[in-house]
Amino acid sequence: MAKVRISQVRSIIKRPNDQKLTIKALGLGKINKSVEVEYTPQIAGMVKKVSHLVSVTEL
């Protein structure tokens, strides 16, 4: 699997609770925080759910 860098670019204020929990599950929570993870199908689903809040960069 390829590694990707996921960065939070927008706030989770006034977002539904499931989106807030997805951001936390990705290891994010603050704007401009980034994590490097393997791009598994589970991660891809989480990114799709909050794609308007994060940016994804392949490494």
C-alpha positions in Angstrom: 0.0 0.0 0.0 1.1 3.6 -0.7 1.7 6.0 2.1 -0.1 9.3 2.1 0.0 12.5 4.2 -3.4 13.6 5.4 -3.7 17.2 6.6 -6.7 18.9 8.2 -7.4 22.2 6.4 -10.8 23.2 7.8 -12.3 23.4 11.2 -14.7 20.8 12.7 -16.8 23.4 14.4 -20.5 23.1 13.5 -19.9 19.7 11.8 -22.0 16.6 12.5 -20.7 14.4 15.3 -19.8 11.5 12.9 -17.4 13.8 11.0 -15.8 15.0 14.2 -15.3 11.4 15.2 -13.8 10.5 11.8 -11.3 13.3 12.1 -10.3 12.1 15.6 -10.0 8.5 14.2 -7.6 9.8 11.5 -5.4 11.3 14.3 -6.2 14.9 13.4 -8.1 17.5 15.4 -6.4 20.8 14.7 -6.0 22.8 11.5 -2.7 22.2 9.7 -2.0 19.0 11.7 -0.8 16.1 9.4 -0.5 12.4 9.7 1.3 9.9 7.5 -0.6 6.6 7.1 -0.9 3.6 4.7 -3.7 4.2 2.2 -5.9 1.2 3.0 -9.5 0.9 2.0 -10.6 1.9 5.5 -8.5 5.1 5.4 -9.9 5.8 1.9 -13.4 5.6 3.2 -12.7 7.9 6.1 -11.0 10.4 3.8 -14.0 10.3 1.5 -16.3 11.1 4.4 -14.4 14.2 5.4 -12.9 15.1 2.1 -14.1 18.7 2.4 -12.1 19.1 5.6 -8.8 17.4 4.7 -6.2 17.4 1.9 -4.3 14.2 0.8 -0.8 14.1 -0.6 0.9 10.9 -1.8 4.4 10.4 -0.5 
